[in-house]
């Protein structure tokens, strides 16, 4: 056997065993790498500022943990504690009150009665209460696993930041792409991922803060529910409805009609219309202009469907994976087109 064939056999065997060894962490590695790509320019800024790649990676990792993962951990921990201390009688009472309200709505909402009559008649209070309690237990188990994966992502993110440049150079050398070819793919992927990532942060911070202020006025934990709203606002189509509608229904079940109307109107007009429709695009445009400085033209509809597909296929992290997979595919198509036209030699 020729030495090179033996070497290839050894390499293939080692790759197989490496895959078996690190299979549970592959998705975590991928998320950390994509986050590193998204924040590459911030990493470069801190590296130049501190004149140390190590310090730049440490500062960038700390900022990511503070801005993204610490709020997420706080949200999941407190949500688990709240659900574990949930009183079943409160759930039953709330469902009963809402059911009675829908059966006999006020005069100004009488038009909904024909539409909700059949639905309400099939509501089983005991079943809904038991399902809510079982859901609480499931959330607790999911939160523990999610926090563990989050911690690993932070660790891998640091190493991706610190060794990222060396990994890119090694990869370019192995696949034998020219600087123009590899640069096209990296630039396209980095620009899209940066825009998606900073858009996620801008949306979560802006809308979460607005909702937190509103519910703190009603006597709730504004920090906790603001963080919860921030993350739910990232879900396409339904978004913040997942948060403000249960709040409005709960206030309605307590007989607080004014509070229910306030949280509904505030969420629709102030957050959904003014903040999401008018203010958020301005913030994202400023981020793209001043921080990313990219001239890549993004089709918002493609990114929108990429996020939906990602969430459906991969869960929470799909909002990162969906746009990454889509942008990488489009970058490859562009590279093939450019090569076929003979522009890149």
N, C-alpha and C positions, 0 to 999 in steps of 0.2 A: 504494500500500500504506500502510495506517495505521501510524504510528510504533510503536504498541504491538505490532502483529503482527510488524513488522520486528525489534523488540527480542526478542520471543519466539523468532523464528527464529534470531537470533544466540545467544540463551541456549541453545537446544536444540543448536545446532552446537557451541558451546563445551563443553557437557556431554558430547557424544559424543567430542570430542577429549580431554577430561580423562579420560574413561573409558579410552580407548586408551592414554593416557600413563601412568596410574597403575594399570592393570589388574593388573600383577604384584604390587602392594603392597596390593590391596584387603583380602585376608584378614588381612594384617599390621595394617592400619589398624583393622579390626574387632576383632581380639584386643586391641590396645592400648586401644581405646575401652571394651571390656567390662571390662578390668582396671581402668581408671580409674573406671568406674562402681562396681565392686566395692569399691574402696578410697576412695571419695569422702569418707566420714566421717573417715578417717585424714588425708586431705589437708586437710580443713576444720580438723581439730585442729591440725595443724602450721602452717597459715596463721594461725590465731588466736594460737598460741604465739609465732611469729616475727614476727607483724604484717607479713608479706610473702607474697604469693601465689607469687612466684618462689622464695623460700627453702623454702616449704612443698612446692612441686612437686619441688625438687631433693632434699630430705630423703626424701620419699616414694618417689621414683624410686630413690634409693640403697638404701633399705630393701628395695624389691621385688627389686632386682638381687642384693642380699646373701642374702636369704631364699629366693629362688626360682631365679633365673637363674645365679648363680655356682655353686651346687651342681650344677645341670643341666649347665653347661659343663664343670665338673670331671669329672663322671660320663662324659659323652660323649667327652671328650679321653682320659681314662685307659682307657676301654673300647676305644677305637679302637687305642691303643698296645698294650694287652694282646692284642687279637685279631690284630694284625699280627705279633706275635712268638709266635703260637701254634704249637706243635710238632705236626705231624700225627700223629706216633707216640704222643703223649700221648692224643690223641682216639681213635685206634684201640685203644690199650691199655684206655682207660676203657670203651669200647663193648664190647670183647671180654670184660672182666671182668664187666660188668653182664649181658651176654648169658648168660655161664656161670652167673651167680648165679640168673638167672630160670629157666634150664633145670633147674638142680638147687638149688632154694632150701633153706634150713634147715628143720628139722622143724616149727618153730613157724609157718612161712609156706608149708607144703606145700599149703595150700588154694588158693593162687593158680596153681599149676602148670597145671591144666587150662585156665585162662582165658588164660594168656600163651603157651602152647605154640605155637599157630599164628602168633602175631605174631612171636615170637622167631625162628622158622624162616625168616621172610622178611626178616630184617634183613641188609643187605649192608654190611659194614664199610667197604669202599672207597668206596662211594657216600656213606655218611654222613659220612665224613671229608672228602671233596671238597666236599660241600655245606656243611659247617661252615666250610671255608676260603673258599668263595665268599661265604658269608654275612658273614664277617669283612670282606671287601672292600666289600660293599654297605653294611655298617654305617659304615665309614669315610667313604664318599661321602655317606651320609645325614647323618652327624654334622656334616660341614663345612657343608652347606646349612642344617641346623637351627640351628647356632650363628650363621650369618649372619642368618637370620630373627629369631633371638632378640635379636641386637644391634639390629636395626631396630625390634623391638617396644619395647625399652627407650627408644629415641629418640622414637618416636611416643607412647609412654606419657607421657613428660615433657610433650610439647606438649598432649596431651589433658588432663593435669592442669592445666597452666598456663592454657590457653584454654578449658577445659571450660565454665565458667560463661557466658562470652560466646557460645560455640557453642549452648548450650541456650537462651539468651535469643533468639538470632537464629532458631533453629529454631521456637520457640514463636510468634515474630512472623510467620514465613512461613506456617506451617500454620494459623495463627489458631485454635489451641486456647485455651480458657480456662485460667486457672491451676489450677483444680480438675481439669480433664480431663488436662492434661499432667502435673500433679502425681501423679495416680493411676497413670499409666503408669510414670513415673520411679520412684515409690516402690515399686511392685510389682517392677519389674525390678531396682532397686538392692538391695532386700531379699533377693531370691532369689540374685542374683549374689554378694552379700557372704557369704551363708551358704555357698554352694557353694565360693567361693574360700577362706574361712577354714577350712572343713571339709577342703579339699584340703591346706592347710598343716598343720593339726593332725594329720591322718592320716599325711602323709609324715614329719613331724618325729618324732612319737611312735613309730610302728612302725619307721621307719628307724633311729632311735637304739637301739631294743631289739635289732634284728637285728645292727646294727654291733657292739654290745657282745658279742654271742654269738660272731660269727665272728672277732672280734679275739682272743677267748679261744682259738680254734683256730689262731691264727697268721696269719690273713688280714688284708688291709687293711680295717679296720673302717669307716673313713670312706667309702671308695669303695663298698663293698658295702652299707653302711647307706643311702647316697644312692640306690643302685640299687634297694634294697628299698622305700625310701620312694616312689619313682615307680611301681614295679610294684604297690604296694599300692593305688594309685588305680584300677587296672583292676577293674571290677566282676566278681563271681563268682570268678574264678581268683585275682586279687590276688597276694599274696605267694607263692603256690605256685610261680609262675614263677621265684622266686629260691631258696627253700629246698629244693625238690625236686632241682634240679640239684646243689646243694651236697651233699645227702645221698647222691645217686647217685655223685658224684665221690669222696666220702670212702669210700663202699662199694667203689668200684673200686680204691681204694688199700689195701683190707683193713682200714680203720679203722671197724669195725662200731659201736663205742661212740660215736664222733664222729657217725656218720650217724644213729644213733638219737637222740642228744642234740639235734642241730639240727632233726630232724623233730619230736620231742616238744616242744621249746622253742618252735618256731614255731607249732605248733598250739595249745598250751595257753596259753603266756604272751602271744603276740602276737595270734593269731586269736581266742581265747576271751576272755582277761582284758582285754587292751588294746583290741581292736577292738570287742568286744561291750559291755564295761562302762565302761572309762575314757574312750574317745573320745567317746561321747555326752555324758558329763558335761562334757568340755572344750568341745565345740561348744555345749552349752546355756549355759555360762558366757560364751562369746564372744558368743552372740546376746543374752544378758541385759545384759552390761556394755558391749559395744562397739557392736553393731548396734542394740540396743534396738528390735527390730521386733516388731510384733504380727501380721505376715502369717503365716497358717497355711499351712505347706508340706506337701504330700502327698509323703512320702518315696518312695513307690512311683513317682510321676510323675518326680521328680528322678532316681531310679535308672535308669529306662528312658530318660530324656533323655540321661543320661551315656553309656549303652550305645549309643544311636542316634548320638550325637555322635562317639564313638570310631570307630564303624563307617563313618560318612560322611566325617569330616574328619581322622581320625587323632588324634594326641596332643592337639591343641588342641580336639578335639571335646568334651572334658570341660568346657570353658568355653562353647563355642558351643551345644552341645545344650541345657543348662538355659537359656541366654539366649534362644534361639529359642522354646523352649517357654513360658517365663515371659512373654515379650513377647506371644505369641499369646493366652495366658490373660488377660493384662492387657487386651488389646484386647476380648476377649469380655466381661470384667467392665465395661469402659467402655461397650460397646454395651448391656449389660443395665441399667446405671445410667441411661444416657440414655433408654432406652426406658421406664423407670419414672418419668422426669421428675425424678430426684433432682438431676441436674446441669443447670443452666440456662446 
